[in-house]
Amino acid sequence: MRFRFSKAALGTAFLFLFLVANRGAHEGYFSDDDLDNLASTLLAGFDAFWRGFVSPLYDRYNFRPVGHVTYRWLGQLWGLWFPPYIAVMQFLHLTNALLVYRLVRTVLTPRAAMSAAVFFAFHSALLSAHWKPMYLFDVLCGMALISAFSLYRSGRWGVALLLFWCAYKSKEIAIFFPLVLLLEEWQDQRRWLRVAPFLAVSLVFGSQALMQNEVRLPSAYTLQFTMAAFTDCLRFYGGMAAGLPWILLAGWRWLGGTERRWLVMGIMAATALLGPLLFLPGRLFSVYLYVPLMFGAVAVGAVVNRWPSWALTLAFLIYAGIGLRELRIYRRAELTQAQTTKEFVSSACLVLKDRSSLAQAFYEAGPQGLNVWGVEATYRLCSGNLMLKLSPWDLKQLRPNDPVIRWTKMPNQAGLVELTRFDGELVGGWYGWDSSFRWMGERAEIRVKALPGHRHVLLDLVSIPADELEVLQDGNSIGKRTVQDHGPQKMIFPLLHSDLTRDLRIELRAWPAKRIGNDPRMLSVAVRSVKPTP
């Protein structure tokens, strides 16, 4: 009765500390990958997830049906309401910590099992796993693998095989899991044939992945089998693991029997599951240690199995101090970006709500820190049209009356999304389209349409190497500026109140034009847009 009370008290304290330490996660917001996953999964039919799940073919587009169908369910339930997503992520993460506890408890003492669970649940390298829904794939993969391992040890290898399949269909890092089972058999009864189905699955997907790696264009997802890539990855993940392998191996000489066996098992299993990541230098993220550290926690439990209470308490205080320091740094960065993204999405949904009839639109870049796929997904989700065709802002392709979605963010002001119509036509003096802007030489002209009530023209400028800038309307000067700030800025000039019912000929003159770096062109101003305004 006393032990049960102590276990319940420890479990309650564990849960309370975790939720208090990570309460800031509910104040965060979706990442670009989250938004893209929501848009793409809501568009797909359920048959796509089912076919992807049962297919033995390697998917070069990294379609992960178990994780993606979970995204679809979450999106259908809660849309763009963020807190429930974090509640689900934290629930799954704590469930994984419980699975680690149960695995270690089957072979070691309760204190060893609790230490392993605490180590895994509070590890600072894994913060993103319960702060960002985009790492749902890693969390589900870890849950399936740790469950598969426990079931395999209990003799239910058929269910374990199914869970291994689910793990792979959640995240490809599961592909080396059969090596963990081979190690288990080598230390136990050596029933090698039981591992054969698992090896067959890995060989089928692994061989296809290697063939695709040979023919695919180089990218961040390309495996690089070079010593330089291996060294870079090992240095990164070794640093993120805080030297865990060396700390554990230092306790080798004092361990024996069951403890030594599970120390070896934990280290070797974590190393095997880390294997694919050691040749992927283009994708270095600490949270990718999620699955390896579930088994690394087993090794931690083996080392501390016989530690006295005072030593465990001291170790916990040191570990908690390091974790809280990293959490404060992480929280500050995440919440800053989250505020910007949330402001952008809220503004977009306010403007684009019920715009499902909008079939095509051009758009300007979104807020800093949000990649293009997140910007496009936001516009599709907010408009209610997941098939909306979006093209980056391009003065060369834009035609009169084309719809344009614009994101504007001025210093010390809230960001704003606008849906307008493009009323301009390029005349001359412009260079080719470059990202979301266009360079001009010393003179460039554009025809724009002003509406009644428009009394100014707004220039959205990305860069101004020139020292002087003059704007003319129909050949008449409406303003001249001496450039003090050569960075991004917006300038407003008053229009001549003659006839604003016809197209206006706006001419920009800037001098001197200059060569920038190795660019052979003579450049004066980089223009994002020229727009009449009230």
C-alpha positions as CSV (number, residue, x, y, z in Angstrom):
1,M,0.0,0.0,0.0
2,R,2.9,2.4,0.9
3,F,4.6,1.6,-2.4
4,R,1.5,2.2,-4.4
5,F,1.0,5.5,-2.6
6,S,4.6,6.6,-3.4
7,K,4.3,5.6,-7.0
8,A,1.1,7.6,-7.3
9,A,2.6,10.6,-5.7
10,L,5.7,10.4,-7.9
11,G,3.5,10.1,-11.0
12,T,1.4,13.1,-10.0
13,A,4.5,15.2,-9.3
14,F,6.0,14.1,-12.6
15,L,2.8,15.1,-14.5
16,F,2.5,18.4,-12.6
17,L,6.1,19.5,-13.2
18,F,5.9,18.6,-16.9
19,L,2.7,20.6,-17.5
20,V,3.9,23.6,-15.6
21,A,7.3,23.7,-17.3
22,N,5.7,23.4,-20.8
23,R,2.6,25.5,-20.3
24,G,4.0,28.0,-22.7
25,A,3.6,25.6,-25.6
26,H,-0.1,26.4,-25.7
27,E,0.8,30.1,-26.4
28,G,2.6,29.0,-29.6
29,Y,1.3,28.6,-33.1
30,F,1.5,26.5,-36.2
31,S,4.7,26.3,-38.3
32,D,4.9,26.4,-42.1
33,D,5.0,22.6,-42.2
34,D,1.9,22.4,-39.9
35,L,-0.1,24.7,-42.2
36,D,1.0,22.8,-45.3
37,N,0.2,19.4,-43.7
38,L,-3.3,20.6,-42.8
39,A,-4.0,21.9,-46.2
40,S,-2.7,18.9,-48.1
41,T,-4.3,16.3,-45.8
42,L,-7.7,17.9,-45.8
43,L,-7.6,17.9,-49.6
44,A,-6.7,14.2,-50.0
45,G,-9.4,11.4,-49.8
46,F,-9.2,8.6,-47.3
47,D,-8.4,6.2,-50.0
48,A,-5.0,7.9,-50.5
49,F,-4.1,7.2,-46.8
50,W,-5.2,3.6,-47.0
51,R,-3.3,2.9,-50.2
52,G,-0.2,4.6,-48.8
53,F,-0.4,2.5,-45.7
54,V,-0.6,-0.9,-47.3
55,S,1.7,-0.1,-50.2
56,P,5.2,-1.8,-50.0
57,L,6.6,0.8,-52.4
58,Y,8.9,3.6,-51.1
59,D,7.3,7.0,-51.4
60,R,9.8,9.6,-52.7
61,Y,7.6,12.4,-51.6
62,N,7.8,11.3,-48.0
63,F,4.1,10.6,-47.7
64,R,3.6,9.2,-44.2
65,P,0.1,7.9,-44.0
66,V,-0.1,7.3,-40.2
67,G,1.0,10.8,-39.3
68,H,-0.8,12.5,-42.2
69,V,-4.2,10.9,-41.5
70,T,-3.8,12.0,-37.9
71,Y,-3.3,15.5,-39.2
72,R,-6.5,15.2,-41.2
73,W,-8.5,14.1,-38.2
74,L,-7.1,17.0,-36.1
75,G,-7.8,19.5,-38.8
76,Q,-11.4,18.3,-39.2
77,L,-11.9,18.5,-35.5
78,W,-10.2,21.8,-34.7
79,G,-9.2,23.6,-37.8
80,L,-6.8,26.5,-37.0
81,W,-7.5,26.4,-33.2
82,F,-4.0,25.7,-31.9
83,P,-4.3,24.7,-28.2
84,P,-5.9,21.3,-28.8
85,Y,-3.0,20.2,-31.1
86,I,-0.6,20.9,-28.3
87,A,-2.8,19.0,-25.8
88,V,-2.6,16.0,-28.2
89,M,1.2,16.3,-28.6
90,Q,1.8,16.5,-24.9
91,F,-0.6,13.6,-24.2
92,L,1.3,11.4,-26.8
93,H,4.7,12.5,-25.4
94,L,3.7,11.6,-21.8
95,T,2.3,8.3,-23.0
96,N,5.6,7.5,-24.6
97,A,7.3,8.4,-21.3
98,L,5.0,5.9,-19.6
99,L,5.9,3.2,-22.2
100,V,9.6,3.8,-21.4
101,Y,8.8,3.4,-17.7
102,R,6.9,0.2,-18.3
103,L,9.7,-1.3,-20.4
104,V,12.4,-0.5,-17.9
105,R,10.2,-1.6,-15.0
106,T,10.0,-5.2,-16.5
107,V,13.7,-5.7,-15.9
108,L,14.9,-3.1,-13.4
109,T,13.8,-1.3,-10.2
110,P,11.0,1.3,-10.0
111,R,13.6,4.1,-9.4
112,A,15.4,3.1,-12.5
113,A,12.2,3.1,-14.5
114,M,11.2,6.5,-13.1
115,S,14.6,7.9,-13.9
116,A,14.4,6.7,-17.5
117,A,11.0,8.2,-17.9
118,V,12.1,11.6,-16.4
119,F,15.2,11.6,-18.6
120,F,13.2,11.1,-21.8
121,A,10.2,13.3,-21.0
122,F,12.3,16.4,-20.0
123,H,15.2,16.1,-22.4
124,S,15.8,19.6,-23.8
125,A,16.7,18.2,-27.3
126,L,13.1,17.0,-27.6
127,L,11.3,20.2,-26.7
128,S,10.0,20.6,-30.3
129,A,8.2,17.2,-30.1
130,H,5.7,18.6,-27.6
131,W,5.7,22.2,-28.7
132,K,5.2,21.8,-32.5
133,P,2.5,19.5,-34.1
134,M,4.8,19.1,-37.1
135,Y,6.8,16.5,-35.2
136,L,3.7,14.3,-34.8
137,F,5.5,11.9,-37.1
138,D,8.4,11.3,-34.8
139,V,6.2,11.0,-31.7
140,L,3.9,8.4,-33.4
141,C,6.9,6.5,-34.8
142,G,8.5,6.3,-31.3
143,M,5.2,5.1,-29.7
144,A,4.9,2.3,-32.3
145,L,8.5,1.2,-32.0
146,I,8.7,1.1,-28.2
147,S,5.4,-0.8,-28.1
148,A,6.6,-3.2,-30.8
149,F,9.8,-3.9,-28.8
150,S,7.8,-4.6,-25.6
151,L,5.4,-6.9,-27.5
152,Y,8.2,-8.7,-29.2
153,R,9.9,-9.5,-25.9
154,S,6.6,-10.9,-24.6
155,G,6.3,-13.3,-27.5
156,R,3.7,-11.5,-29.6
157,W,5.9,-10.9,-32.6
158,G,3.0,-10.8,-35.0
159,V,1.5,-7.7,-33.4
160,A,5.0,-6.3,-33.1
161,L,5.5,-6.7,-36.8
162,L,2.3,-4.7,-37.5
163,L,3.4,-1.9,-35.2
164,F,6.8,-1.9,-36.9
165,W,5.0,-1.3,-40.2
166,C,3.0,1.5,-38.6
167,A,6.2,3.0,-37.2
168,Y,7.8,3.0,-40.7
169,K,4.7,4.6,-42.2
170,S,5.0,7.3,-39.6
171,K,8.7,8.1,-40.0
172,E,11.4,6.4,-42.1
173,I,13.9,6.4,-39.1
174,A,12.2,3.1,-38.0
175,I,14.0,1.3,-40.9
176,F,16.9,0.1,-38.6
177,F,14.6,-1.3,-35.9
178,P,15.3,-5.0,-36.9
179,L,18.9,-4.4,-35.7
180,V,17.5,-3.7,-32.2
181,L,15.6,-7.0,-32.4
182,L,18.8,-8.9,-33.5
183,L,20.6,-7.5,-30.5
184,E,17.8,-8.6,-28.3
185,E,17.9,-12.2,-29.7
186,W,21.7,-12.2,-29.5
187,Q,21.5,-11.5,-25.7
188,D,18.6,-13.8,-25.2
189,Q,17.5,-17.0,-26.9
190,R,18.9,-16.3,-30.4
191,R,15.7,-17.2,-32.3
192,W,16.9,-15.5,-35.5
193,L,13.9,-16.6,-37.7
194,R,11.6,-14.5,-35.6
195,V,13.5,-11.4,-36.8
196,A,13.3,-12.4,-40.5
197,P,9.9,-10.7,-41.3
198,F,11.2,-7.5,-39.8
199,L,14.4,-7.7,-41.8
200,A,12.4,-8.3,-45.0
201,V,10.4,-5.2,-44.5
202,S,13.5,-3.1,-43.9
203,L,15.3,-4.6,-46.9
204,V,12.3,-3.9,-49.2
205,F,12.0,-0.2,-48.2
206,G,15.8,0.3,-47.7
207,S,16.8,-0.9,-51.1
208,Q,14.2,1.3,-52.8
209,A,15.3,4.3,-50.7
210,L,18.9,3.8,-51.8
211,M,17.9,3.5,-55.5
212,Q,15.9,6.7,-55.2
213,N,18.7,8.4,-53.5
214,E,21.0,7.7,-56.4
215,V,18.7,9.2,-59.0
216,R,17.0,12.1,-57.2
217,L,18.3,15.6,-57.5
218,P,20.5,16.8,-54.7
219,S,18.5,18.3,-51.8
220,A,18.4,18.5,-48.1
221,Y,16.8,15.0,-48.0
222,T,19.7,13.4,-50.0
223,L,21.8,10.8,-48.1
224,Q,25.5,11.6,-48.4
225,F,27.7,8.6,-47.7
226,T,30.9,10.6,-47.1
227,M,33.2,10.9,-44.1
228,A,32.6,14.7,-43.9
229,A,28.8,14.3,-43.8
230,F,29.2,11.5,-41.1
231,T,31.5,13.7,-39.0
232,D,29.2,16.7,-39.2
233,C,26.1,14.7,-38.2
234,L,27.9,12.8,-35.4
235,R,29.2,16.1,-34.0
236,F,25.8,17.7,-34.1
237,Y,23.8,14.8,-32.6
238,G,26.5,14.0,-30.1
239,G,26.3,17.5,-28.8
240,M,22.5,17.4,-28.7
241,A,22.7,14.2,-26.6
242,A,24.9,16.0,-24.2
243,G,27.6,13.3,-24.3
244,L,25.2,10.7,-23.0
245,P,27.0,7.7,-24.6
246,W,30.3,8.6,-22.8
247,I,28.6,9.2,-19.5
248,L,26.8,5.8,-19.7
249,L,29.9,4.0,-20.8
250,A,31.8,5.5,-17.8
251,G,29.5,3.4,-15.6
252,W,30.3,0.2,-17.4
253,R,32.9,-1.1,-14.9
254,W,30.5,-0.9,-11.9
255,L,27.6,-2.7,-13.6
256,G,27.0,-6.4,-14.0
257,G,24.4,-8.9,-15.0
258,T,21.0,-7.5,-16.0
259,E,22.2,-3.9,-15.7
260,R,25.1,-4.3,-18.0
261,R,23.0,-6.1,-20.5
262,W,20.4,-3.3,-20.6
263,L,23.1,-0.7,-20.7
264,V,24.5,-2.3,-23.9
265,M,20.9,-2.8,-25.3
266,G,20.0,0.9,-24.7
267,I,23.2,2.3,-26.3
268,M,23.3,0.0,-29.2
269,A,19.6,0.4,-30.0
270,A,19.8,4.2,-29.8
271,T,22.9,4.1,-32.1
272,A,21.2,1.8,-34.6
273,L,18.1,4.0,-34.8
274,L,20.3,7.1,-35.2
275,G,22.0,5.4,-38.2
276,P,20.1,7.0,-41.2
277,L,20.5,10.5,-39.6
278,L,24.3,10.2,-39.6
279,F,24.3,10.6,-43.4
280,L,21.8,13.4,-43.7
281,P,23.7,16.6,-43.1
282,G,21.0,18.7,-44.8
283,R,18.5,17.9,-42.1
284,L,20.1,18.5,-38.7
285,F,17.4,18.9,-36.0
286,S,17.8,17.9,-32.4
287,V,14.2,16.6,-32.2
288,Y,15.2,13.9,-34.7
289,L,16.8,12.2,-31.6
290,Y,13.3,11.5,-30.3
291,V,13.2,7.8,-31.2
292,P,16.8,7.0,-30.4
293,L,16.5,8.7,-27.0
294,M,13.5,6.5,-26.1
295,F,16.0,3.6,-26.1
296,G,18.8,5.7,-24.7
297,A,16.6,6.2,-21.7
298,V,16.7,2.5,-21.1
299,A,20.5,2.7,-20.8
300,V,20.1,5.6,-18.3
301,G,17.8,3.4,-16.2
302,A,20.4,0.6,-16.1
303,V,23.2,3.0,-14.9
304,V,21.1,4.5,-12.1
305,N,19.5,1.2,-11.0
306,R,21.4,1.0,-7.8
307,W,22.2,4.6,-7.1
308,P,21.3,5.9,-3.6
309,S,18.5,8.4,-3.2
310,W,20.9,11.3,-2.5
311,A,22.7,10.7,-5.8
312,L,19.5,10.5,-7.8
313,T,18.2,13.7,-6.2
314,L,21.5,15.5,-7.0
315,A,21.4,14.2,-10.6
316,F,17.8,15.3,-11.0
317,L,18.5,18.9,-9.7
318,I,21.4,19.3,-12.1
319,Y,19.4,17.8,-15.0
320,A,16.4,20.1,-14.2
321,G,18.7,23.2,-14.0
322,I,20.1,22.5,-17.5
323,G,16.7,21.8,-18.9
324,L,15.1,25.0,-17.5
325,R,17.9,27.1,-18.9
326,E,17.4,25.6,-22.4
327,L,13.6,25.8,-22.1
328,R,13.7,29.6,-21.4
329,I,15.9,30.2,-24.5
330,Y,13.6,27.9,-26.6
331,R,10.4,29.4,-25.3
332,R,11.5,33.0,-26.1
333,A,12.4,32.2,-29.7
334,E,9.3,30.0,-30.4
335,L,6.8,32.5,-28.9
336,T,8.3,35.4,-30.9
337,Q,7.9,33.6,-34.2
338,A,4.5,32.2,-33.1
339,Q,3.2,35.7,-32.5
340,T,4.2,36.8,-36.0
341,T,2.7,33.8,-37.7
342,K,-0.5,34.0,-35.7
343,E,-0.9,37.6,-36.7
344,F,-0.5,36.7,-40.3
345,V,-2.9,33.8,-40.3
346,S,-5.6,35.7,-38.3
347,S,-5.4,38.6,-40.8
348,A,-5.5,36.4,-43.8
349,C,-8.5,34.5,-42.5
350,L,-10.3,37.8,-41.7
351,V,-9.8,39.0,-45.3
352,L,-10.2,35.7,-47.2
353,K,-13.0,34.2,-45.3
354,D,-15.6,32.6,-47.6
355,R,-13.5,33.3,-50.7
356,S,-13.9,29.8,-52.0
357,S,-14.9,31.1,-55.4
358,L,-11.4,32.6,-55.9
359,A,-9.8,30.2,-58.3
360,Q,-6.4,31.9,-58.9
361,A,-4.4,34.7,-57.3
362,F,-0.9,36.2,-57.1
363,Y,0.6,36.8,-53.7
364,E,3.5,38.6,-52.0
365,A,5.8,37.0,-49.6
366,G,4.5,36.3,-46.0
367,P,6.1,37.2,-42.7
368,Q,9.7,36.6,-41.9
369,G,10.3,33.0,-40.7
370,L,7.4,31.5,-42.7
371,N,8.4,29.6,-45.8
372,V,6.5,29.9,-49.1
373,W,4.6,26.6,-48.6
374,G,3.3,27.9,-45.3
375,V,2.2,31.1,-46.9
376,E,0.4,29.3,-49.7
377,A,-1.2,26.8,-47.3
378,T,-2.5,29.7,-45.1
379,Y,-4.2,31.4,-48.1
380,R,-5.8,28.1,-49.1
381,L,-7.0,27.2,-45.6
382,C,-8.3,30.7,-44.9
383,S,-10.2,31.1,-48.2
384,G,-11.8,27.7,-47.9
385,N,-10.5,26.7,-51.3
386,L,-7.8,24.1,-51.0
387,M,-7.5,24.0,-54.8
388,L,-6.7,27.7,-55.0
389,K,-3.9,28.2,-57.6
390,L,-1.3,30.6,-56.2
391,S,1.6,32.2,-58.0
392,P,4.3,34.5,-56.5
393,W,4.1,38.2,-57.3
394,D,5.5,38.7,-60.8
395,L,5.1,42.0,-62.6
396,K,5.8,40.3,-65.9
397,Q,3.0,37.8,-65.5
398,L,0.4,40.0,-63.8
399,R,-2.5,41.3,-66.0
400,P,-5.1,44.0,-65.2
401,N,-7.7,42.8,-62.8
402,D,-5.7,39.8,-61.6
403,P,-6.4,39.3,-57.8
404,V,-3.4,40.0,-55.6
405,I,-3.0,38.9,-51.9
406,R,-0.6,41.3,-50.1
407,W,1.0,41.0,-46.7
408,T,2.1,44.4,-45.2
409,K,4.0,44.8,-42.0
410,M,5.0,48.3,-40.9
411,P,7.2,49.0,-37.8
412,N,5.3,49.2,-34.6
413,Q,2.0,48.3,-36.4
414,A,0.0,45.1,-36.7
415,G,0.5,43.2,-40.0
416,L,-2.3,43.3,-42.6
417,V,-3.4,41.0,-45.4
418,E,-5.1,42.7,-48.4
419,L,-7.0,41.3,-51.3
420,T,-6.7,43.7,-54.2
421,R,-6.8,43.8,-58.0
422,F,-3.7,44.5,-60.1
423,D,-4.3,47.5,-62.3
424,G,-0.8,47.9,-63.8
425,E,1.0,47.4,-67.0
426,L,4.7,47.5,-67.5
427,V,5.9,50.0,-70.1
428,G,9.8,49.9,-70.0
429,G,12.9,50.2,-68.0
430,W,12.4,47.1,-65.9
431,Y,14.7,44.1,-65.4
432,G,13.5,40.5,-65.0
433,W,11.5,39.3,-62.1
434,D,13.6,38.5,-59.0
435,S,11.8,36.7,-56.1
436,S,9.0,39.1,-55.2
437,F,10.4,42.3,-56.7
438,R,11.8,43.8,-59.8
439,W,14.9,45.9,-60.3
440,M,15.0,49.0,-62.5
441,G,17.8,51.0,-64.1
442,E,17.8,54.8,-64.0
443,R,14.3,55.1,-65.5
444,A,11.3,52.8,-65.5
445,E,7.6,53.3,-66.3
446,I,4.4,51.5,-65.3
447,R,0.7,52.2,-66.1
448,V,-1.7,51.9,-63.2
449,K,-5.4,52.5,-62.8
450,A,-6.5,54.8,-60.0
451,L,-10.0,54.8,-58.6
452,P,-12.1,57.7,-57.4
453,G,-10.8,58.7,-54.0
454,H,-7.2,57.7,-54.7
455,R,-5.0,60.7,-54.0
456,H,-1.6,59.1,-53.6
457,V,0.7,56.6,-55.1
458,L,2.5,54.1,-52.7
459,L,5.9,52.7,-53.7
460,D,6.9,49.5,-51.9
461,L,10.6,49.4,-52.2
462,V,12.9,46.5,-51.3
463,S,16.3,48.2,-51.8
464,I,17.5,51.6,-52.9
465,P,21.2,51.7,-54.0
466,A,20.5,55.1,-55.6
467,D,21.0,58.4,-53.8
468,E,18.1,60.4,-55.5
469,L,14.6,59.3,-56.5
470,E,12.0,61.2,-58.4
471,V,8.4,60.1,-59.3
472,L,6.5,61.6,-62.2
473,Q,2.8,61.3,-63.2
474,D,2.1,61.7,-66.9
475,G,5.5,63.4,-67.3
476,N,5.0,65.8,-64.4
477,S,7.1,65.5,-61.2
478,I,5.0,64.7,-58.1
479,G,7.9,64.4,-55.7
480,K,11.7,64.0,-55.3
481,R,13.5,62.4,-52.4
482,T,17.1,62.3,-51.3
483,V,17.6,58.7,-50.1
484,Q,18.9,58.5,-46.5
485,D,17.8,54.9,-45.8
486,H,18.9,52.4,-48.5
487,G,16.9,49.5,-47.0
488,P,13.3,48.3,-47.4
489,Q,10.7,51.1,-47.1
490,K,7.5,52.5,-48.4
491,M,7.2,56.0,-49.9
492,I,4.0,57.9,-50.6
493,F,3.7,60.7,-53.2
494,P,0.6,62.9,-53.9
495,L,-1.1,62.4,-57.2
496,L,-2.0,65.3,-59.5
497,H,-5.7,65.9,-59.2
498,S,-6.4,66.2,-62.8
499,D,-8.1,63.1,-64.2
500,L,-8.0,60.0,-62.0
501,T,-10.6,58.1,-64.1
502,R,-8.1,57.0,-66.7
503,D,-4.8,55.0,-66.5
504,L,-1.9,56.8,-64.9
505,R,1.6,56.8,-66.3
506,I,3.9,56.6,-63.4
507,E,7.6,57.1,-64.1
508,L,10.4,56.5,-61.6
509,R,13.8,58.1,-62.0
510,A,16.7,57.2,-59.7
511,W,20.4,58.1,-59.9
512,P,23.1,57.0,-59.8
513,A,22.5,53.4,-60.9
514,K,25.2,51.1,-59.6
515,R,26.6,47.6,-60.1
516,I,26.1,45.4,-57.0
517,G,28.6,42.6,-56.3
518,N,29.1,40.5,-59.4
519,D,25.8,41.6,-61.0
520,P,26.6,43.1,-64.4
521,R,23.3,45.2,-64.5
522,M,23.2,48.9,-63.5
523,L,20.7,48.9,-60.6
524,S,19.0,51.8,-58.8
525,V,15.9,50.6,-57.0
526,A,14.3,47.2,-56.3
527,V,10.5,47.7,-56.5
528,R,7.9,45.4,-55.0
529,S,4.9,47.3,-56.1
530,V,3.5,50.7,-57.4
531,K,0.0,51.2,-56.1
532,P,-2.5,54.2,-56.1
533,T,-4.0,54.6,-52.6
534,P,-6.5,57.0,-50.9
